[in-house]
Amino acid sequence: AAKAEAAAANARLEVETSEDELRTALERLVIAERSVEHAAEAHRIVSRKYEGGLATVVELLDASATETRTRLERSAAIYRVIEAGARRALALGGDPGVFAVLDETLSRNRAEADAE
């Protein structure tokens, strides 16, 4: 009986932990999305300034590098959401493999959005 209670408590803890991890990962993804938006806008502004002779090539490259870095950070945030979601599904007794489809869909949607 004690072992069963310990196993049940462990399972509840795993579910709660996975829920917290997923919530945190989703919050970080929202922040990463905003960072990409801001960096893309900053890059656009610096590009216009550069075209008008009001910004240096160093400023342009810095803005480009910042945008690239934020896009990479967003990709890492997406991965963390998928990973946390899979752990949550597993903790609830579900199939974590369903998140492979989410990974493909998010990657495709992101590539299309970035191409615009």
Biopython code that builds the backbone (N, CA, C, O; Angstrom):
import numpy as np
from Bio.PDB.StructureBuilder import StructureBuilder

atoms = [
    (1, "ALA", "N", (0.832, -1.194, 0.000)),
    (1, "ALA", "CA", (0.000, 0.000, 0.000)),
    (1, "ALA", "C", (0.874, 1.255, 0.000)),
    (1, "ALA", "O", (0.569, 2.237, -0.677)),
    (2, "ALA", "N", (1.958, 1.209, 0.763)),
    (2, "ALA", "CA", (2.849, 2.369, 0.841)),
    (2, "ALA", "C", (3.524, 2.618, -0.503)),
    (2, "ALA", "O", (3.714, 3.763, -0.914)),
    (3, "LYS", "N", (3.886, 1.524, -1.184)),
    (3, "LYS", "CA", (4.516, 1.671, -2.497)),
    (3, "LYS", "C", (3.533, 2.258, -3.509)),
    (3, "LYS", "O", (3.909, 3.083, -4.341)),
    (4, "ALA", "N", (2.285, 1.832, -3.433)),
    (4, "ALA", "CA", (1.264, 2.345, -4.353)),
    (4, "ALA", "C", (1.023, 3.827, -4.108)),
    (4, "ALA", "O", (0.876, 4.600, -5.055)),
    (5, "GLU", "N", (0.981, 4.227, -2.841)),
    (5, "GLU", "CA", (0.794, 5.641, -2.506)),
    (5, "GLU", "C", (1.983, 6.468, -2.983)),
    (5, "GLU", "O", (1.812, 7.572, -3.501)),
    (6, "ALA", "N", (3.177, 5.934, -2.810)),
    (6, "ALA", "CA", (4.382, 6.642, -3.256)),
    (6, "ALA", "C", (4.389, 6.780, -4.770)),
    (6, "ALA", "O", (4.758, 7.829, -5.299)),
    (7, "ALA", "N", (3.986, 5.733, -5.467)),
    (7, "ALA", "CA", (3.937, 5.786, -6.930)),
    (7, "ALA", "C", (2.898, 6.802, -7.399)),
    (7, "ALA", "O", (3.139, 7.541, -8.353)),
    (8, "ALA", "N", (1.746, 6.840, -6.734)),
    (8, "ALA", "CA", (0.701, 7.800, -7.098)),
    (8, "ALA", "C", (1.174, 9.230, -6.836)),
    (8, "ALA", "O", (0.932, 10.127, -7.644)),
    (9, "ALA", "N", (1.842, 9.433, -5.715)),
    (9, "ALA", "CA", (2.365, 10.768, -5.396)),
    (9, "ALA", "C", (3.419, 11.183, -6.413)),
    (9, "ALA", "O", (3.471, 12.340, -6.831)),
    (10, "ASN", "N", (4.251, 10.239, -6.804)),
    (10, "ASN", "CA", (5.283, 10.517, -7.802)),
    (10, "ASN", "C", (4.649, 10.874, -9.148)),
    (10, "ASN", "O", (5.113, 11.783, -9.836)),
    (11, "ALA", "N", (3.599, 10.162, -9.513)),
    (11, "ALA", "CA", (2.906, 10.436, -10.776)),
    (11, "ALA", "C", (2.264, 11.819, -10.748)),
    (11, "ALA", "O", (2.333, 12.554, -11.732)),
    (12, "ARG", "N", (1.636, 12.178, -9.621)),
    (12, "ARG", "CA", (1.037, 13.515, -9.500)),
    (12, "ARG", "C", (2.100, 14.601, -9.609)),
    (12, "ARG", "O", (1.889, 15.624, -10.259)),
    (13, "LEU", "N", (3.230, 14.373, -8.977)),
    (13, "LEU", "CA", (4.324, 15.343, -9.039)),
    (13, "LEU", "C", (4.828, 15.492, -10.472)),
    (13, "LEU", "O", (5.113, 16.601, -10.924)),
    (14, "GLU", "N", (4.933, 14.387, -11.170)),
    (14, "GLU", "CA", (5.384, 14.424, -12.564)),
    (14, "GLU", "C", (4.406, 15.212, -13.441)),
    (14, "GLU", "O", (4.824, 15.984, -14.304)),
    (15, "VAL", "N", (3.119, 15.017, -13.219)),
    (15, "VAL", "CA", (2.100, 15.753, -13.978)),
    (15, "VAL", "C", (2.191, 17.245, -13.666)),
    (15, "VAL", "O", (2.170, 18.069, -14.580)),
    (16, "GLU", "N", (2.293, 17.597, -12.391)),
    (16, "GLU", "CA", (2.386, 19.008, -11.999)),
    (16, "GLU", "C", (3.648, 19.657, -12.550)),
    (16, "GLU", "O", (3.610, 20.785, -13.042)),
    (17, "THR", "N", (4.760, 18.944, -12.465)),
    (17, "THR", "CA", (6.026, 19.472, -12.974)),
    (17, "THR", "C", (5.954, 19.688, -14.477)),
    (17, "THR", "O", (6.405, 20.715, -14.985)),
    (18, "SER", "N", (5.389, 18.722, -15.183)),
    (18, "SER", "CA", (5.297, 18.859, -16.641)),
    (18, "SER", "C", (4.371, 20.011, -17.022)),
    (18, "SER", "O", (4.606, 20.687, -18.023)),
    (19, "GLU", "N", (3.328, 20.238, -16.238)),
    (19, "GLU", "CA", (2.423, 21.365, -16.497)),
    (19, "GLU", "C", (3.161, 22.695, -16.313)),
    (19, "GLU", "O", (3.025, 23.603, -17.132)),
    (20, "ASP", "N", (3.936, 22.804, -15.244)),
    (20, "ASP", "CA", (4.721, 24.022, -15.000)),
    (20, "ASP", "C", (5.737, 24.254, -16.110)),
    (20, "ASP", "O", (5.909, 25.380, -16.575)),
    (21, "GLU", "N", (6.410, 23.186, -16.536)),
    (21, "GLU", "CA", (7.409, 23.310, -17.604)),
    (21, "GLU", "C", (6.764, 23.767, -18.909)),
    (21, "GLU", "O", (7.326, 24.598, -19.623)),
    (22, "LEU", "N", (5.594, 23.230, -19.220)),
    (22, "LEU", "CA", (4.902, 23.620, -20.448)),
    (22, "LEU", "C", (4.454, 25.076, -20.376)),
    (22, "LEU", "O", (4.610, 25.821, -21.344)),
    (23, "ARG", "N", (3.906, 25.482, -19.249)),
    (23, "ARG", "CA", (3.467, 26.868, -19.085)),
    (23, "ARG", "C", (4.650, 27.824, -19.250)),
    (23, "ARG", "O", (4.542, 28.836, -19.943)),
    (24, "THR", "N", (5.764, 27.504, -18.621)),
    (24, "THR", "CA", (6.961, 28.341, -18.724)),
    (24, "THR", "C", (7.462, 28.398, -20.159)),
    (24, "THR", "O", (7.823, 29.467, -20.651)),
    (25, "ALA", "N", (7.486, 27.261, -20.827)),
    (25, "ALA", "CA", (7.955, 27.218, -22.219)),
    (25, "ALA", "C", (7.063, 28.059, -23.123)),
    (25, "ALA", "O", (7.557, 28.747, -24.016)),
    (26, "LEU", "N", (5.757, 28.010, -22.900)),
    (26, "LEU", "CA", (4.832, 28.811, -23.705)),
    (26, "LEU", "C", (5.029, 30.307, -23.449)),
    (26, "LEU", "O", (4.981, 31.111, -24.380)),
    (27, "GLU", "N", (5.248, 30.674, -22.197)),
    (27, "GLU", "CA", (5.500, 32.081, -21.867)),
    (27, "GLU", "C", (6.782, 32.567, -22.540)),
    (27, "GLU", "O", (6.835, 33.682, -23.058)),
    (28, "ARG", "N", (7.798, 31.735, -22.530)),
    (28, "ARG", "CA", (9.063, 32.114, -23.174)),
    (28, "ARG", "C", (8.911, 32.219, -24.690)),
    (28, "ARG", "O", (9.568, 33.043, -25.326)),
    (29, "LEU", "N", (8.056, 31.394, -25.262)),
    (29, "LEU", "CA", (7.812, 31.475, -26.701)),
    (29, "LEU", "C", (7.143, 32.801, -27.061)),
    (29, "LEU", "O", (7.486, 33.412, -28.073)),
    (30, "VAL", "N", (6.207, 33.242, -26.255)),
    (30, "VAL", "CA", (5.552, 34.532, -26.497)),
    (30, "VAL", "C", (6.587, 35.653, -26.470)),
    (30, "VAL", "O", (6.566, 36.543, -27.320)),
    (31, "ILE", "N", (7.482, 35.607, -25.504)),
    (31, "ILE", "CA", (8.538, 36.620, -25.403)),
    (31, "ILE", "C", (9.452, 36.551, -26.619)),
    (31, "ILE", "O", (9.831, 37.581, -27.176)),
    (32, "ALA", "N", (9.805, 35.344, -27.027)),
    (32, "ALA", "CA", (10.683, 35.175, -28.193)),
    (32, "ALA", "C", (10.021, 35.707, -29.456)),
    (32, "ALA", "O", (10.687, 36.317, -30.293)),
    (33, "GLU", "N", (8.724, 35.484, -29.604)),
    (33, "GLU", "CA", (7.996, 36.003, -30.772)),
    (33, "GLU", "C", (8.054, 37.527, -30.799)),
    (33, "GLU", "O", (8.285, 38.123, -31.851)),
    (34, "ARG", "N", (7.846, 38.154, -29.650)),
    (34, "ARG", "CA", (7.918, 39.621, -29.578)),
    (34, "ARG", "C", (9.319, 40.110, -29.919)),
    (34, "ARG", "O", (9.482, 41.113, -30.613)),
    (35, "SER", "N", (10.322, 39.402, -29.431)),
    (35, "SER", "CA", (11.706, 39.794, -29.713)),
    (35, "SER", "C", (11.991, 39.760, -31.205)),
    (35, "SER", "O", (12.658, 40.650, -31.732)),
    (36, "VAL", "N", (11.491, 38.741, -31.888)),
    (36, "VAL", "CA", (11.686, 38.648, -33.338)),
    (36, "VAL", "C", (11.002, 39.820, -34.029)),
    (36, "VAL", "O", (11.578, 40.440, -34.924)),
    (37, "GLU", "N", (9.786, 40.120, -33.619)),
    (37, "GLU", "CA", (9.062, 41.246, -34.229)),
    (37, "GLU", "C", (9.831, 42.553, -34.063)),
    (37, "GLU", "O", (9.970, 43.324, -35.012)),
    (38, "HIS", "N", (10.328, 42.796, -32.854)),
    (38, "HIS", "CA", (11.072, 44.034, -32.588)),
    (38, "HIS", "C", (12.376, 44.081, -33.374)),
    (38, "HIS", "O", (12.731, 45.113, -33.944)),
    (39, "ALA", "N", (13.082, 42.962, -33.400)),
    (39, "ALA", "CA", (14.362, 42.921, -34.115)),
    (39, "ALA", "C", (14.163, 43.076, -35.617)),
    (39, "ALA", "O", (14.963, 43.733, -36.284)),
    (40, "ALA", "N", (13.111, 42.480, -36.149)),
    (40, "ALA", "CA", (12.834, 42.610, -37.585)),
    (40, "ALA", "C", (12.501, 44.054, -37.934)),
    (40, "ALA", "O", (12.945, 44.569, -38.961)),
    (41, "GLU", "N", (11.724, 44.703, -37.083)),
    (41, "GLU", "CA", (11.382, 46.107, -37.321)),
    (41, "GLU", "C", (12.624, 46.993, -37.210)),
    (41, "GLU", "O", (12.813, 47.903, -38.017)),
    (42, "ALA", "N", (13.459, 46.729, -36.220)),
    (42, "ALA", "CA", (14.695, 47.503, -36.070)),
    (42, "ALA", "C", (15.593, 47.311, -37.286)),
    (42, "ALA", "O", (16.200, 48.267, -37.770)),
    (43, "HIS", "N", (15.676, 46.091, -37.775)),
    (43, "HIS", "CA", (16.492, 45.808, -38.954)),
    (43, "HIS", "C", (15.943, 46.552, -40.173)),
    (43, "HIS", "O", (16.705, 47.104, -40.967)),
    (44, "ARG", "N", (14.624, 46.562, -40.314)),
    (44, "ARG", "CA", (13.993, 47.279, -41.421)),
    (44, "ARG", "C", (14.318, 48.775, -41.355)),
    (44, "ARG", "O", (14.630, 49.393, -42.374)),
    (45, "ILE", "N", (14.244, 49.346, -40.165)),
    (45, "ILE", "CA", (14.526, 50.774, -39.991)),
    (45, "ILE", "C", (15.977, 51.082, -40.321)),
    (45, "ILE", "O", (16.266, 52.037, -41.042)),
    (46, "VAL", "N", (16.893, 50.271, -39.793)),
    (46, "VAL", "CA", (18.320, 50.496, -40.059)),
    (46, "VAL", "C", (18.616, 50.312, -41.546)),
    (46, "VAL", "O", (19.435, 51.038, -42.110)),
    (47, "SER", "N", (17.955, 49.348, -42.179)),
    (47, "SER", "CA", (18.156, 49.149, -43.626)),
    (47, "SER", "C", (17.754, 50.394, -44.407)),
    (47, "SER", "O", (18.459, 50.813, -45.325)),
    (48, "ARG", "N", (16.633, 50.976, -44.044)),
    (48, "ARG", "CA", (16.189, 52.208, -44.714)),
    (48, "ARG", "C", (17.179, 53.349, -44.463)),
    (48, "ARG", "O", (17.504, 54.116, -45.369)),
    (49, "LYS", "N", (17.645, 53.442, -43.229)),
    (49, "LYS", "CA", (18.630, 54.484, -42.907)),
    (49, "LYS", "C", (19.906, 54.274, -43.714)),
    (49, "LYS", "O", (20.493, 55.229, -44.224)),
    (50, "TYR", "N", (20.328, 53.020, -43.824)),
    (50, "TYR", "CA", (21.541, 52.705, -44.574)),
    (50, "TYR", "C", (21.371, 53.088, -46.042)),
    (50, "TYR", "O", (22.267, 53.671, -46.651)),
    (51, "GLU", "N", (20.209, 52.753, -46.598)),
    (51, "GLU", "CA", (19.933, 53.107, -47.995)),
    (51, "GLU", "C", (19.962, 54.620, -48.200)),
    (51, "GLU", "O", (20.313, 55.093, -49.281)),
    (52, "GLY", "N", (19.598, 55.372, -47.175)),
    (52, "GLY", "CA", (19.611, 56.829, -47.257)),
    (52, "GLY", "C", (20.922, 57.451, -46.813)),
    (52, "GLY", "O", (21.052, 58.674, -46.763)),
    (53, "GLY", "N", (21.894, 56.609, -46.492)),
    (53, "GLY", "CA", (23.198, 57.117, -46.070)),
    (53, "GLY", "C", (23.238, 57.603, -44.635)),
    (53, "GLY", "O", (24.153, 58.335, -44.259)),
    (54, "LEU", "N", (22.261, 57.209, -43.822)),
    (54, "LEU", "CA", (22.190, 57.679, -42.435)),
    (54, "LEU", "C", (22.629, 56.633, -41.416)),
    (54, "LEU", "O", (22.609, 56.894, -40.214)),
    (55, "ALA", "N", (23.022, 55.458, -41.884)),
    (55, "ALA", "CA", (23.508, 54.405, -40.988)),
    (55, "ALA", "C", (24.727, 53.763, -41.631)),
    (55, "ALA", "O", (24.868, 53.738, -42.853)),
    (56, "THR", "N", (25.598, 53.248, -40.787)),
    (56, "THR", "CA", (26.819, 52.610, -41.283)),
    (56, "THR", "C", (26.556, 51.137, -41.581)),
    (56, "THR", "O", (25.548, 50.569, -41.162)),
    (57, "VAL", "N", (27.481, 50.541, -42.308)),
    (57, "VAL", "CA", (27.375, 49.117, -42.602)),
    (57, "VAL", "C", (27.465, 48.307, -41.311)),
    (57, "VAL", "O", (26.858, 47.242, -41.203)),
    (58, "VAL", "N", (28.215, 48.803, -40.339)),
    (58, "VAL", "CA", (28.323, 48.108, -39.050)),
    (58, "VAL", "C", (26.959, 48.084, -38.353)),
    (58, "VAL", "O", (26.568, 47.062, -37.789)),
    (59, "GLU", "N", (26.245, 49.197, -38.393)),
    (59, "GLU", "CA", (24.909, 49.246, -37.790)),
    (59, "GLU", "C", (23.952, 48.295, -38.508)),
    (59, "GLU", "O", (23.133, 47.625, -37.879)),
    (60, "LEU", "N", (24.068, 48.249, -39.823)),
    (60, "LEU", "CA", (23.226, 47.355, -40.616)),
    (60, "LEU", "C", (23.515, 45.894, -40.278)),
    (60, "LEU", "O", (22.594, 45.102, -40.076)),
    (61, "LEU", "N", (24.790, 45.547, -40.219)),
    (61, "LEU", "CA", (25.172, 44.170, -39.891)),
    (61, "LEU", "C", (24.766, 43.802, -38.468)),
    (61, "LEU", "O", (24.353, 42.673, -38.207)),
    (62, "ASP", "N", (24.885, 44.755, -37.557)),
    (62, "ASP", "CA", (24.487, 44.508, -36.173)),
    (62, "ASP", "C", (22.982, 44.238, -36.088)),
    (62, "ASP", "O", (22.549, 43.325, -35.384)),
    (63, "ALA", "N", (22.198, 45.030, -36.800)),
    (63, "ALA", "CA", (20.745, 44.825, -36.800)),
    (63, "ALA", "C", (20.391, 43.477, -37.424)),
    (63, "ALA", "O", (19.493, 42.784, -36.946)),
    (64, "SER", "N", (21.089, 43.112, -38.476)),
    (64, "SER", "CA", (20.853, 41.824, -39.125)),
    (64, "SER", "C", (21.216, 40.672, -38.191)),
    (64, "SER", "O", (20.480, 39.691, -38.085)),
    (65, "ALA", "N", (22.348, 40.801, -37.521)),
    (65, "ALA", "CA", (22.783, 39.755, -36.590)),
    (65, "ALA", "C", (21.806, 39.619, -35.422)),
    (65, "ALA", "O", (21.516, 38.510, -34.971)),
    (66, "THR", "N", (21.308, 40.743, -34.941)),
    (66, "THR", "CA", (20.340, 40.709, -33.844)),
    (66, "THR", "C", (19.059, 40.012, -34.279)),
    (66, "THR", "O", (18.498, 39.210, -33.533)),
    (67, "GLU", "N", (18.602, 40.318, -35.478)),
    (67, "GLU", "CA", (17.393, 39.658, -35.983)),
    (67, "GLU", "C", (17.621, 38.151, -36.118)),
    (67, "GLU", "O", (16.764, 37.353, -35.738)),
    (68, "THR", "N", (18.765, 37.771, -36.652)),
    (68, "THR", "CA", (19.078, 36.343, -36.801)),
    (68, "THR", "C", (19.128, 35.658, -35.440)),
    (68, "THR", "O", (18.599, 34.559, -35.274)),
    (69, "ARG", "N", (19.766, 36.307, -34.466)),
    (69, "ARG", "CA", (19.864, 35.736, -33.120)),
    (69, "ARG", "C", (18.479, 35.539, -32.509)),
    (69, "ARG", "O", (18.212, 34.503, -31.900)),
    (70, "THR", "N", (17.594, 36.529, -32.668)),
    (70, "THR", "CA", (16.258, 36.385, -32.083)),
    (70, "THR", "C", (15.463, 35.284, -32.782)),
    (70, "THR", "O", (14.660, 34.600, -32.147)),
    (71, "ARG", "N", (15.679, 35.113, -34.072)),
    (71, "ARG", "CA", (14.995, 34.025, -34.788)),
    (71, "ARG", "C", (15.495, 32.660, -34.296)),
    (71, "ARG", "O", (14.713, 31.720, -34.163)),
    (72, "LEU", "N", (16.788, 32.561, -34.032)),
    (72, "LEU", "CA", (17.336, 31.312, -33.488)),
    (72, "LEU", "C", (16.793, 31.053, -32.089)),
    (72, "LEU", "O", (16.463, 29.919, -31.744)),
    (73, "GLU", "N", (16.703, 32.109, -31.287)),
    (73, "GLU", "CA", (16.154, 31.960, -29.940)),
    (73, "GLU", "C", (14.685, 31.537, -29.996)),
    (73, "GLU", "O", (14.231, 30.756, -29.160)),
    (74, "ARG", "N", (13.946, 32.051, -30.976)),
    (74, "ARG", "CA", (12.553, 31.648, -31.140)),
    (74, "ARG", "C", (12.479, 30.164, -31.510)),
    (74, "ARG", "O", (11.618, 29.439, -31.011)),
    (75, "SER", "N", (13.377, 29.719, -32.379)),
    (75, "SER", "CA", (13.398, 28.297, -32.748)),
    (75, "SER", "C", (13.672, 27.430, -31.530)),
    (75, "SER", "O", (13.061, 26.374, -31.362)),
    (76, "ALA", "N", (14.585, 27.872, -30.684)),
    (76, "ALA", "CA", (14.877, 27.129, -29.456)),
    (76, "ALA", "C", (13.659, 27.122, -28.535)),
    (76, "ALA", "O", (13.381, 26.117, -27.881)),
    (77, "ALA", "N", (12.937, 28.233, -28.483)),
    (77, "ALA", "CA", (11.732, 28.307, -27.649)),
    (77, "ALA", "C", (10.652, 27.366, -28.174)),
    (77, "ALA", "O", (9.954, 26.719, -27.393)),
    (78, "ILE", "N", (10.515, 27.290, -29.487)),
    (78, "ILE", "CA", (9.546, 26.359, -30.081)),
    (78, "ILE", "C", (9.919, 24.923, -29.714)),
    (78, "ILE", "O", (9.056, 24.123, -29.351)),
    (79, "TYR", "N", (11.198, 24.608, -29.812)),
    (79, "TYR", "CA", (11.657, 23.267, -29.450)),
    (79, "TYR", "C", (11.318, 22.964, -27.991)),
    (79, "TYR", "O", (10.867, 21.864, -27.671)),
    (80, "ARG", "N", (11.537, 23.952, -27.100)),
    (80, "ARG", "CA", (11.242, 23.733, -25.678)),
    (80, "ARG", "C", (9.743, 23.497, -25.453)),
    (80, "ARG", "O", (9.369, 22.698, -24.594)),
    (81, "VAL", "N", (8.888, 24.178, -26.210)),
    (81, "VAL", "CA", (7.442, 23.951, -26.089)),
    (81, "VAL", "C", (7.102, 22.529, -26.530)),
    (81, "VAL", "O", (6.341, 21.829, -25.861)),
    (82, "ILE", "N", (7.660, 22.116, -27.639)),
    (82, "ILE", "CA", (7.394, 20.760, -28.137)),
    (82, "ILE", "C", (7.894, 19.719, -27.141)),
    (82, "ILE", "O", (7.201, 18.746, -26.845)),
    (83, "GLU", "N", (9.088, 19.933, -26.635)),
    (83, "GLU", "CA", (9.662, 19.007, -25.661)),
    (83, "GLU", "C", (8.810, 18.953, -24.387)),
    (83, "GLU", "O", (8.514, 17.871, -23.879)),
    (84, "ALA", "N", (8.422, 20.119, -23.878)),
    (84, "ALA", "CA", (7.608, 20.165, -22.658)),
    (84, "ALA", "C", (6.224, 19.565, -22.903)),
    (84, "ALA", "O", (5.673, 18.890, -22.033)),
    (85, "GLY", "N", (5.670, 19.809, -24.075)),
    (85, "GLY", "CA", (4.369, 19.225, -24.408)),
    (85, "GLY", "C", (4.435, 17.710, -24.480)),
    (85, "GLY", "O", (3.523, 17.018, -24.027)),
    (86, "ALA", "N", (5.504, 17.203, -25.045)),
    (86, "ALA", "CA", (5.674, 15.749, -25.130)),
    (86, "ALA", "C", (5.832, 15.143, -23.736)),
    (86, "ALA", "O", (5.273, 14.084, -23.450)),
    (87, "ARG", "N", (6.596, 15.817, -22.868)),
    (87, "ARG", "CA", (6.741, 15.323, -21.488)),
    (87, "ARG", "C", (5.395, 15.348, -20.763)),
    (87, "ARG", "O", (5.077, 14.441, -19.994)),
    (88, "ARG", "N", (4.618, 16.389, -21.017)),
    (88, "ARG", "CA", (3.286, 16.496, -20.397)),
    (88, "ARG", "C", (2.388, 15.361, -20.891)),
    (88, "ARG", "O", (1.704, 14.718, -20.095)),
    (89, "ALA", "N", (2.389, 15.119, -22.185)),
    (89, "ALA", "CA", (1.578, 14.030, -22.737)),
    (89, "ALA", "C", (1.991, 12.695, -22.130)),
    (89, "ALA", "O", (1.142, 11.878, -21.773)),
    (90, "LEU", "N", (3.285, 12.482, -22.016)),
    (90, "LEU", "CA", (3.787, 11.239, -21.439)),
    (90, "LEU", "C", (3.368, 11.111, -19.974)),
    (90, "LEU", "O", (2.972, 10.034, -19.529)),
    (91, "ALA", "N", (3.458, 12.214, -19.225)),
    (91, "ALA", "CA", (3.073, 12.194, -17.810)),
    (91, "ALA", "C", (1.589, 11.879, -17.639)),
    (91, "ALA", "O", (1.182, 11.291, -16.637)),
    (92, "LEU", "N", (0.784, 12.274, -18.627)),
    (92, "LEU", "CA", (-0.657, 12.008, -18.566)),
    (92, "LEU", "C", (-1.029, 10.668, -19.200)),
    (92, "LEU", "O", (-2.205, 10.312, -19.273)),
    (93, "GLY", "N", (-0.012, 9.926, -19.660)),
    (93, "GLY", "CA", (-0.259, 8.617, -20.251)),
    (93, "GLY", "C", (-0.582, 8.665, -21.728)),
    (93, "GLY", "O", (-1.044, 7.678, -22.301)),
    (94, "GLY", "N", (-0.342, 9.813, -22.350)),
    (94, "GLY", "CA", (-0.620, 9.966, -23.775)),
    (94, "GLY", "C", (0.578, 9.622, -24.633)),
    (94, "GLY", "O", (1.609, 9.167, -24.138)),
    (95, "ASP", "N", (0.427, 9.847, -25.923)),
    (95, "ASP", "CA", (1.479, 9.566, -26.894)),
    (95, "ASP", "C", (2.267, 10.844, -27.176)),
    (95, "ASP", "O", (1.737, 11.763, -27.800)),
    (96, "PRO", "N", (3.514, 10.918, -26.730)),
    (96, "PRO", "CA", (4.303, 12.124, -26.993)),
    (96, "PRO", "C", (4.654, 12.295, -28.465)),
    (96, "PRO", "O", (5.098, 13.367, -28.876)),
    (97, "GLY", "N", (4.461, 11.250, -29.258)),
    (97, "GLY", "CA", (4.772, 11.314, -30.684)),
    (97, "GLY", "C", (3.897, 12.285, -31.456)),
    (97, "GLY", "O", (4.259, 12.702, -32.556)),
    (98, "VAL", "N", (2.751, 12.652, -30.896)),
    (98, "VAL", "CA", (1.880, 13.606, -31.593)),
    (98, "VAL", "C", (2.562, 14.958, -31.758)),
    (98, "VAL", "O", (2.176, 15.745, -32.623)),
    (99, "PHE", "N", (3.560, 15.231, -30.947)),
    (99, "PHE", "CA", (4.248, 16.514, -31.031)),
    (99, "PHE", "C", (5.209, 16.584, -32.204)),
    (99, "PHE", "O", (5.676, 17.667, -32.555)),
    (100, "ALA", "N", (5.513, 15.445, -32.816)),
    (100, "ALA", "CA", (6.344, 15.461, -34.025)),
    (100, "ALA", "C", (5.606, 16.180, -35.149)),
    (100, "ALA", "O", (6.223, 16.902, -35.933)),
    (101, "VAL", "N", (4.304, 15.991, -35.233)),
    (101, "VAL", "CA", (3.488, 16.678, -36.239)),
    (101, "VAL", "C", (3.488, 18.173, -35.968)),
    (101, "VAL", "O", (3.581, 18.975, -36.897)),
    (102, "LEU", "N", (3.383, 18.549, -34.702)),
    (102, "LEU", "CA", (3.415, 19.961, -34.324)),
    (102, "LEU", "C", (4.736, 20.587, -34.730)),
    (102, "LEU", "O", (4.763, 21.713, -35.227)),
    (103, "ASP", "N", (5.831, 19.872, -34.525)),
    (103, "ASP", "CA", (7.151, 20.369, -34.904)),
    (103, "ASP", "C", (7.198, 20.661, -36.398)),
    (103, "ASP", "O", (7.666, 21.722, -36.809)),
    (104, "GLU", "N", (6.719, 19.730, -37.207)),
    (104, "GLU", "CA", (6.728, 19.919, -38.665)),
    (104, "GLU", "C", (5.848, 21.096, -39.076)),
    (104, "GLU", "O", (6.236, 21.897, -39.926)),
    (105, "THR", "N", (4.677, 21.200, -38.480)),
    (105, "THR", "CA", (3.745, 22.282, -38.818)),
    (105, "THR", "C", (4.314, 23.635, -38.430)),
    (105, "THR", "O", (4.276, 24.577, -39.220)),
    (106, "LEU", "N", (4.842, 23.735, -37.215)),
    (106, "LEU", "CA", (5.422, 25.005, -36.766)),
    (106, "LEU", "C", (6.602, 25.407, -37.630)),
    (106, "LEU", "O", (6.746, 26.577, -37.985)),
    (107, "SER", "N", (7.437, 24.455, -37.964)),
    (107, "SER", "CA", (8.603, 24.753, -38.798)),
    (107, "SER", "C", (8.179, 25.256, -40.171)),
    (107, "SER", "O", (8.754, 26.212, -40.691)),
    (108, "ARG", "N", (7.186, 24.621, -40.751)),
    (108, "ARG", "CA", (6.694, 25.033, -42.073)),
    (108, "ARG", "C", (6.061, 26.424, -42.003)),
    (108, "ARG", "O", (6.337, 27.273, -42.851)),
    (109, "ASN", "N", (5.219, 26.661, -41.001)),
    (109, "ASN", "CA", (4.573, 27.967, -40.849)),
    (109, "ASN", "C", (5.595, 29.068, -40.604)),
    (109, "ASN", "O", (5.464, 30.171, -41.134)),
    (110, "ARG", "N", (6.603, 28.772, -39.808)),
    (110, "ARG", "CA", (7.644, 29.751, -39.500)),
    (110, "ARG", "C", (8.421, 30.098, -40.759)),
    (110, "ARG", "O", (8.707, 31.268, -41.012)),
    (111, "ALA", "N", (8.762, 29.088, -41.547)),
    (111, "ALA", "CA", (9.524, 29.325, -42.783)),
    (111, "ALA", "C", (8.722, 30.196, -43.741)),
    (111, "ALA", "O", (9.277, 31.083, -44.389)),
    (112, "GLU", "N", (7.424, 29.947, -43.832)),
    (112, "GLU", "CA", (6.573, 30.758, -44.704)),
    (112, "GLU", "C", (6.477, 32.190, -44.200)),
    (112, "GLU", "O", (6.524, 33.129, -44.994)),
    (113, "ALA", "N", (6.343, 32.365, -42.896)),
    (113, "ALA", "CA", (6.240, 33.712, -42.323)),
    (113, "ALA", "C", (7.549, 34.477, -42.485)),
    (113, "ALA", "O", (7.539, 35.675, -42.765)),
    (114, "ASP", "N", (8.663, 33.793, -42.311)),
    (114, "ASP", "CA", (9.968, 34.449, -42.436)),
    (114, "ASP", "C", (10.270, 34.835, -43.876)),
    (114, "ASP", "O", (11.018, 35.781, -44.121)),
    (115, "ALA", "N", (9.693, 34.110, -44.833)),
    (115, "ALA", "CA", (9.936, 34.399, -46.247)),
    (115, "ALA", "C", (9.188, 35.650, -46.714)),
    (115, "ALA", "O", (9.542, 36.249, -47.729)),
    (116, "GLU", "N", (8.157, 36.036, -45.968)),
    (116, "GLU", "CA", (7.353, 37.210, -46.369)),
    (116, "GLU", "C", (8.062, 38.508, -46.131)),
    (116, "GLU", "O", (7.514, 39.572, -46.417)),
]
sb = StructureBuilder()
sb.init_structure("model")
sb.init_model(0)
sb.init_chain("A")
sb.init_seg("    ")
for serial, (resi, resn, name, xyz) in enumerate(atoms, 1):
    if name == "N":
        sb.init_residue(resn, " ", resi, " ")
    sb.init_atom(name, np.array(xyz, "f"), 0.0, 1.0, " ", f" {name:<3s}", serial, name[0])
structure = sb.get_structure()
